[in-house]
Amino acid sequence: MTDAPTIEDAPARRADAAGWAPFIPPYTPPWPALPSLVRAMLRGDGDLLSLLPREAYHMKIGPLGYSRRSIVVVNEPSMVRHVLADPEGIFPKSDLMVHALEPLIGDSIFVSSGATWRRQRKVIDPALSMMRVNRAFPAMEAGCADAESEYDRHAEHGTPFSLDLAMSHLTADIICRTVFTTTLHSKTAHDVFDAFTEFERRVAQVEIRRLIWDKAWTRAPQKAPVLEACATIRARIGELLDTHLDAGASFDDIAQQVIEARDDVGAKAFTREELIDQLGVLFLAGHETSASALTWVFAILATQPALVARLRAEVEEVTGGGPIEFHHIKRLTLTRNIFRETLRLYPPITFLPRVANEATALNGYRLKKGALVMVAPWVLHRHRLYWKDPNRFDPDRFLPEREQEITSGAYIPFGIGPRICAGAAFATIEATLLIARLFRRFDWTLDAPERIRPAARLTTRPVEQVMCRVRPA
């Protein structure tokens, strides 16, 4: 039983004309169920990847080791679609997730279920239409330009900086420009990044002891540092919101649309706290998940100069050496597929847990009331039945001529069904632009690539912050 492979593992397939071949970036090698449980308990860092047994990557549905409440992993695509669509209302968001996120985002659209979710989605949908990528593209360009100026200073002085924080700051700045029509002050970015890191590391949902031993619907008390982190994040979002609530304020953006939104029963508006709940979802989902994915993209590409050469050649061919404009994005096939393959291997939302609120069955597999039904994009995207060389980074697997290799429903980085992420197109366009511009402009190197190891708590992140450097390309 070996440690995780490093990001510099040698390619195992024949190199292409540019000298690049698919390779295996870091992952957590799965062990049998009992050693996996022991490993996760000994690490004590809440990393749920350590808990996933080898069997999970082979079965269509089955138990996730031992637990008092019963934890079942669902991998078969039709069953995954049924659980996430939940036509009978049997599989709401899990109580663990709801209890963990309540102090941060209340009963907002991300955690609510049933009639409450349908009402919220109907009220918020008009505001979400403002995230149309052609309208948001200038915000993406402006955020990228500011980031380039910052990286120019790092390049001039050769200073190392946190890749994780850089991506969090960049994507938070873009979502601020999109949602609040304002740039993000660096202190706000640091505060939100640090607070979310503290929240994610300590939140009770990722206490493996509770996951294994607690009964269903047991409310776990959140520790003081978790509540403090939530208060910090909500305070910063509240500060951004108050610029719109001030007398005489006039904006044409998502925040203003949510402020003005009314339901069709009593024409009731959201309170300030409810606005922080709903805008908190948009802010965190719009930047935290993108930041997670982009951290992995940049970490991978920093070790693959031949693949970067292919990417740069594509950008030059598509743009003719000019600026990257909106109409170029759909033609940056390799760049987009690098992002898609990164989402496959490092899905930002590692687990989509649901709970069976009554005894039921999935394709004959019996589920008891209170069972935790775990749809895990991390597992599904690396499943032996659905992917060839599942742990290997190969963006060309998404080329049209290889579409037959991908099982329908086995790739769900943005979810599936009625609750599919409304920002999927936004995230894809944003990532394609940022990858193309920042690798066209800079060479990226990592200070300690051998130390990178993924962990899954609420999102998929490196265990330690990744330190990097840039220089002009």
PyMOL commands that set and color helices and strands:
alter all, ss='L'
color gray80, all
select helices_A, chain A and resi 33-43+48-51+54-57+77-85+95-105+114-131+133-157+163-180+186-202+204-206+208-213+224-245+254-260+272-301+305-319+326-329+333-345+377-380+395-398+400-405+417-419+424-441+449-451
alter helices_A, ss='H'
color red, helices_A
select strands_A, chain A and resi 61-63+71-74+161-162+352-355+360-362+365-367+372-375+442-446+454-456+460-462+467-472
alter strands_A, ss='S'
color yellow, strands_A
deselect
rebuild
show_as cartoon
